[in-house]
Amino acid sequence: MTAPAAVLDVAAGEEDDDEDCPGVSPHPAVPCPGRTELWWIEESLGRGRVVAQTCACQMTSYEPLSCGGVYQFCRRALARRDVPPVSWTARWWQCEEAYAWWRRLLAGQTR
């Protein structure tokens, strides 16, 4: 059995509760009480390359962006009060620190 067929077999065996979800990217956990709030701005600090992403089936999705060895997060949200449709973190991080923040975001420890 080739690797793609094995992946398809695993996916076919799982129940699909949400037919709109492609199931390709992770879903961030529900935000924890006392979580760290990231500072979001409406303009990027520069152009970057998306290196990961959360699932777009949620109201808000996130992407870490790489730009010359530093990283920034992009947040894309469905239109709602007090949340711009696209915003970016107000600071850059080095690779190791950026992935630590990415893990916190996925775990619901920051937003």
Contact map, one row per residue, 1 for C-alpha under 8 A:
111011000000000000000000000000000000000000000000000000000000000000000000000000000000000000000000000000000000000
111111000000000000000000000000000000000000000000000000000000000000000000000000000000000000000000000000000000000
111111100000000000000000000000000000000000000000000000000000000000000000000000000000000000000000000000000000000
011111110000000000000000000000000000000000000000000000000000000000000000000000000000000000000000000000000000000
111111111000000000000000000000000000000000000000000000000000000000000000000000000000000000000000000000000000000
111111111100000000000000000000000000000000000000000000000000000000000000000000000000000000000000000000000000000
001111111110000000000000000000000000000000000000000000000000000000000000000000000000000000000000000000000000000
000111111111000000000000000000000000000000000000000000000000000000000000000000000000000000000000000000000000000
000011111111100000000000000000000000000000000000000000000000000000000000000000000000000000000000000000000000000
000001111111110000000000000000000000000000000000000000000000000000000000000000000000000000000000000000000000000
000000111111110000000000000000000000000000000000000000000000000000000000000000000000000000000000000000000000000
000000011111111000000000000000000000000000000000000000000000000000000000000000000000000000000000000000000000000
000000001111111000000000000000000000000000000000000000000000000000000000000000000000000000000000000000000000000
000000000111111100000000000000000000000000000000000000000000000000000000000000000000000000000000000000000000000
000000000001111110000000000000000000000000000000000000000000000000000000000000000000000000000000000000000000000
000000000000011111100000000000000000000000000000000000000000000000000000000000000000000000000000000000000000000
000000000000001111100000000000000000000000000000000000000000000000000000000000000000000000000000000000000000000
000000000000000111111000000000000000000000000000000000000000000000000000000000000000000000000000000000000000000
000000000000000111111100000000000000000000000000000000000000000000000000000000000000000000000000000000000000000
000000000000000001111100000000000000000000000000000000001000000000000000000000000000000000000000000000000000000
000000000000000001111110000000000000000000000000000000111000000000000000000000000000000000000000000000000000000
000000000000000000111111100000000000000000000000000000101000000000000000000000000000000000000000000000000000000
000000000000000000001111110000000000000000000000000000100000000000000000000000000000000000000000000000000000000
000000000000000000000111110000000000000000000000000000100000000000000000000000000000000000000000000000000000000
000000000000000000000111111000000000000000000000000011100000000000000000000000000000000000000000000000000000000
000000000000000000000011111100000000000000000000000011100000000000000000000000000000000000000000000000000100000
000000000000000000000000111110000000000000000000000001100100000000000000000000000000000000000000000000000100000
000000000000000000000000011111000000000000000000000001000000000000000000000000000000000000000000000000001111000
000000000000000000000000001111100000000000000000000000000000000000000000000000000000000000000000000000001111000
000000000000000000000000000111110000000000000000000000000000000000000000000000000000000000000000000000000011000
000000000000000000000000000011111010000000000000000000000000000000000000000000000000000000000000000000000011111
000000000000000000000000000001111110000000000000000000000000000000000000000000000000000000000000000000000001110
000000000000000000000000000000111110000000000000000000000000000000000000000000000000000000000000000000000000000
000000000000000000000000000000011111000000000000000000000000000000000000000000000000000000000000000000000000100
000000000000000000000000000000111111100000000000000000000000000000000000000000000000000000000000000000000001111
000000000000000000000000000000000111110000000000000000000000000000000000000000000000000000000000000000000000111
000000000000000000000000000000000011111000000000000000000000000000000000000000000000000000000000000000000000011
000000000000000000000000000000000001111100000000000000000000000000000000000000000000000010000000000000000000011
000000000000000000000000000000000000111110000000000000000000000000000000000000000000000011000000000000000000000
000000000000000000000000000000000000011111000000000000000000000000000000000000000000001111000000000000000000000
000000000000000000000000000000000000001111110000000000000000000000000000000000000000001111000000000000000000000
000000000000000000000000000000000000000111110000000000000000000000000000000000000001011100000000000000000000000
000000000000000000000000000000000000000011111000000000000000000000000000000000000000001100000000000000000000000
000000000000000000000000000000000000000011111110000000000000000000000000000000000000001111000000000000000000000
000000000000000000000000000000000000000000111110000000000000000000000000000000000000000101100000000000000000000
000000000000000000000000000000000000000000011111000000000000000000100000000000000000000000000000000000000000000
000000000000000000000000000000000000000000011111100000000000000000100000000000000000000000000000000000000000000
000000000000000000000000000000000000000000000111110000000000000011110000000000000000000000000000000000000000000
000000000000000000000000000000000000000000000011111000000000000011100000000000000000000000000000000000000000000
000000000000000000000000000000000000000000000001111110000000001111000000000000000000000000000000000000000000000
000000000000000000000000000000000000000000000000111110000000001111000000000000000000000000000000000000000000000
000000000000000000000000000000000000000000000000011111000000001110000000000000000000000000000000000000000000000
000000000000000000000000110000000000000000000000011111100000111100000000000000000000000000000000000000000000000
000000000000000000000000111100000000000000000000000111110000111000000000000000000000000000000000000000000000000
000000000000000000001111111000000000000000000000000011111100100000000000000000000000000000000000000000000000000
000000000000000000001000000000000000000000000000000001111111100000000000000000000000000000000000000000000000000
000000000000000000011100000000000000000000000000000000111110000000000000000000000000000000000000000000000000000
000000000000000000000000001000000000000000000000000000111111100000000000000000000000000000000000000000000000000
000000000000000000000000000000000000000000000000000000011111100000000000000011000000000000000000000000000000000
000000000000000000000000000000000000000000000000000000010111110000000000001111000000000000000000000000000000000
000000000000000000000000000000000000000000000000000011110111111000000000001110000000000000000000000000000000000
000000000000000000000000000000000000000000000000000011000001111100000000111100000000000000000000000000000000000
000000000000000000000000000000000000000000000000011111000000111110000000111000000000000000000000000000000000000
000000000000000000000000000000000000000000000000011110000000011111000011110000000000000000000000010001000000000
000000000000000000000000000000000000000000000001111100000000001111100011110000000000000000000000000000000000000
000000000000000000000000000000000000000000000001111000000000000111111111000000000000000000000000000000000000000
000000000000000000000000000000000000000000000111100000000000000011111110000000000000000000000000000000000000000
000000000000000000000000000000000000000000000001000000000000000001111100000000000000000000000000000000000000000
000000000000000000000000000000000000000000000000000000000000000001111110000000000000000000000110000000000000000
000000000000000000000000000000000000000000000000000000000000000001111111000000000000000000011110000000000000000
000000000000000000000000000000000000000000000000000000000000000111101111100000000000000000011110010000000000000
000000000000000000000000000000000000000000000000000000000000000111000111110000000000000111111000010000000000000
000000000000000000000000000000000000000000000000000000000000011110000011111000000000000110000000000000000000000
000000000000000000000000000000000000000000000000000000000000011110000001111100000000011110000000000000000000000
000000000000000000000000000000000000000000000000000000000001111000000000111110000000111100000000000000000000000
000000000000000000000000000000000000000000000000000000000001110000000000011111000000111000000000000000000000000
000000000000000000000000000000000000000000000000000000000011100000000000001111110011110000000000000000000000000
000000000000000000000000000000000000000000000000000000000011000000000000000111110000100000000000000000000000000
000000000000000000000000000000000000000000000000000000000000000000000000000011111011100000000000000000000000000
000000000000000000000000000000000000000000000000000000000000000000000000000011111111000000000000000000000000000
000000000000000000000000000000000000000000000000000000000000000000000000000000111110000000000000000000000000000
000000000000000000000000000000000000000000000000000000000000000000000000000000011111000000000000000000000000000
000000000000000000000000000000000000000000000000000000000000000000000000000010111111100000000000000000000000000
000000000000000000000000000000000000000001000000000000000000000000000000000010110111111000000000000000000000000
000000000000000000000000000000000000000000000000000000000000000000000000001111100011111000000000000000000000000
000000000000000000000000000000000000000001000000000000000000000000000000011110000001111100000000000000000000000
000000000000000000000000000000000000000111110000000000000000000000000000011100000001111110000000000000000000000
000000000000000000000000000000000000000111111000000000000000000000000001111000000000011111000000000000000000000
000000000000000000000000000000000000011110010000000000000000000000000001110000000000001111110000000000000000000
000000000000000000000000000000000000001110011000000000000000000000000001000000000000000111110000000000000000000
000000000000000000000000000000000000000000001000000000000000000000000001000000000000000011111000000000000000000
000000000000000000000000000000000000000000000000000000000000000000000111000000000000000011111100010000000000000
000000000000000000000000000000000000000000000000000000000000000000000111000000000000000000111110110000000000000
000000000000000000000000000000000000000000000000000000000000000000001110000000000000000000011111110000000000000
000000000000000000000000000000000000000000000000000000000000000000001110000000000000000000001111111000000000000
000000000000000000000000000000000000000000000000000000000000000000000000000000000000000000000111111100000000000
000000000000000000000000000000000000000000000000000000000000000000000000000000000000000000001111111110000000000
000000000000000000000000000000000000000000000000000000000000000100000011000000000000000000011111111111000000000
000000000000000000000000000000000000000000000000000000000000000000000000000000000000000000000011111111100000000
000000000000000000000000000000000000000000000000000000000000000000000000000000000000000000000001111111110000000
000000000000000000000000000000000000000000000000000000000000000000000000000000000000000000000000111111111000010
000000000000000000000000000000000000000000000000000000000000000100000000000000000000000000000000011111111100000
000000000000000000000000000000000000000000000000000000000000000000000000000000000000000000000000001111111110000
000000000000000000000000000000000000000000000000000000000000000000000000000000000000000000000000000111111111110
000000000000000000000000000110000000000000000000000000000000000000000000000000000000000000000000000011111111111
000000000000000000000000011110000000000000000000000000000000000000000000000000000000000000000000000001111111100
000000000000000000000000000111100000000000000000000000000000000000000000000000000000000000000000000000111111110
000000000000000000000000000111110010000000000000000000000000000000000000000000000000000000000000000000011111111
000000000000000000000000000000110111000000000000000000000000000000000000000000000000000000000000000000011111111
000000000000000000000000000000110011110000000000000000000000000000000000000000000000000000000000000010011011111
000000000000000000000000000000100011110000000000000000000000000000000000000000000000000000000000000000001001111
